[in-house]
Amino acid sequence: MKYDYLVVGAGLFGAVFARRAADVGKKVLVIEKRSHIAGNIYTEKIEGIDFHKYGAHIFHTNNELVWEFLNKYIKFNCFINSPVANYNGEVFSLPFNMYTFNKMWGVVTPQEAMRKIEEQKASANISNITNLEEQAISLVGVDIYEKLIKGYTQKQWGRPCTELPSFIIKRLPVRFTFDNNYFNAVYQGIPIGGYTKLVENLLQGIEVKLNVDYLENKESFDCITDKIVYTGSIDAFFNYKLGALEYRSVRFENELLDIPNFQGNAAVNYTDINTPYTRIIEHKWFTFGKDECGNEIPKTIISKEYSSEWHLGDEPYYPINDEKNNMLYKGYKKLADKETNIYFGGRLGEYKYFDMDQVVASALQFADLELN
């Protein structure tokens, strides 16, 4: 059988493109090497809880087109991400806001908080920002950096903050208001029924094959399609001929507990260096502790996240977009551009950390260019 498009990977990018292609009459086959669809946003039901198997995912966007597109296939609840930081038993609000500054310094007004940060920046005597530590201190001062950023970031990346590029911390929101809304996006929430249900709806009526590794069966798949949308690792596609791109990986320790409430919040970050995990996720609070019928869930599931070095064969989570890896990716991008019937997309295909809305926007943009 001949297909117009072979989509390699049943994650969000692949599912969105496959949907758009099928809607204009293209014959599409989606293959996935895992035993399930939805990639790293995969959720499964356990004791009535939508369990985020590969870590917490909270959808947020200011892109109205992306929001309207996804709402054709699923509705979202009104979950607002308001994580908490735990530093040796002291609890602080995230993102950094007036609640954080009040707990840290006892200040009450934005002016007092700004003065405190400026005093600490001045005492640190940073004139030229060259690394993450200097960037963080310039944003929030020494005290917050030492308690709420330094240990967490070192665990997350496995390197001292002085060896990390400054751009990593520029995403961090800092607000001089009493606002705990981490993303502050116009549209945000969790799909009602879970992310797997969203991807199932996107792929409805489209042929999907699971437990199939494209790279191990490349020749047989290449001959049954005109074009390929590849969302796997770009270096793996080229058999690592230029070297392997680097990532950070994550290991999870999951527990099903016979209690209704473990920590009272969906996410608690552990920011001291001595606690080995970076955060604990309590999955039921993404749906306010209730199942799809609105019933209180009597049990709970927690996941302790341990950031780890990545080795070939491990699950790649966060691209390390430093100078060395970016140069290596440029080499692979040149090879990819020479391919005449293959498009590389998504986090692994483009070696870039994407928020979910950016993945959807990128897939829609590609679909518009390719299919119109």
Secondary structure as UniProt FT lines:
FT   STRAND          3..8
FT   HELIX           12..23
FT   TURN            24..25
FT   STRAND          28..31
FT   HELIX           39..41
FT   STRAND          43..46
FT   TURN            47..48
FT   STRAND          49..52
FT   TURN            53..54
FT   STRAND          59..61
FT   HELIX           64..70
FT   TURN            71..73
FT   STRAND          84..87
FT   TURN            88..89
FT   STRAND          90..93
FT   HELIX           98..105
FT   HELIX           110..124
FT   HELIX           132..144
FT   HELIX           145..149
FT   HELIX           150..157
FT   HELIX           161..163
FT   HELIX           166..171
FT   STRAND          187..189
FT   TURN            192..193
FT   HELIX           195..202
FT   TURN            203..205
FT   STRAND          207..209
FT   HELIX           214..216
FT   HELIX           218..222
FT   TURN            223..224
FT   STRAND          225..230
FT   HELIX           234..237
FT   TURN            238..242
FT   STRAND          247..257
FT   STRAND          267..270
FT   STRAND          279..282
FT   HELIX           283..287
FT   TURN            288..289
FT   TURN            292..293
FT   STRAND          300..309
FT   TURN            312..313
FT   STRAND          318..319
FT   HELIX           323..337
FT   STRAND          342..344
FT   HELIX           346..349
FT   TURN            350..351
FT   HELIX           356..371
//
